[in-house]
Amino acid sequence: VVSFGIDAYADFAAEDVRTAIDAQGFRTLFALRSPAGRAPIQLALAGRHNVRNALGAAAAAMAAGADLVDVAAGLASMRAVEGRLQCRQTPSGAMLIDDSYNANPSSVRAAIDVLADVDARRWLIVGDMAELGQYTESSHSEIGQYARDRGIERLLAIGKHTPLSVAAFGPGAEWFVDGEALVRSIHESLAHDVCVLVKGSRVNRLERVVAALATSNPVRQTG
């Protein structure tokens, strides 16, 4: 059995994890401690969950015969998938984190954790989380409270269930009838000291909000 974990007594561990963001995107740096020694790692990804994924990949690769140098190079070549914690810069200089591909309670919390670590004014654009059944109401409320607890400045929401998130977040939260109204509302206030995370299930079509904010073009609601 081979173990891995962050800051843990494990065969493969990450130490001194730190993340930075700039116009080129995320950079997560850490020291990989392995049975073969230590190596500095740089990921073009954000989030402790991605560090854990990298540790698992390192463990599997070295079990298959890869050496530490190759593992470090392979991890450095990884890039974010479209709509999964991708960074863009808006025309106003604000940073935009596109995590619009999909959402569930655990992935929303992980994305909020990433946003919370950014040294900026932190805004969260959130849509409904789909297919939660009996947990729909409680999950949307919990996300609003979690964002507040993690120091998010503003929560901006669209969707049928996100009024629950807005209510749980409290002052600084606002619900909009659609993405076009949301973009119109915040467009003028985006500035270089703002970082905006966009997160929601596919049903929300939040990729259109991302495109509008990234290009200064209005959202057009179709379909």
Secondary structure, DSSP 8 states (H G I E B T S, - for coil): ---EEETSSSSEEEEEEEEEEETTEEEEEEEEEETTEEEEEEEB--SHHHHHHHHHHHHHHHHTT--HHHHHHHHHT-B--TTSSEEEE-TTS-EEEEE-S---HHHHHHHHHHHHTSSSEEEEEE----S-GGGHHHHHHHHHHHHHHTT-SEEEEESSSTHHHHHHH-TTEEEESSHHHHHHHHGGG--TTEEEEEE--GGG-THHHHHHHHHT-------
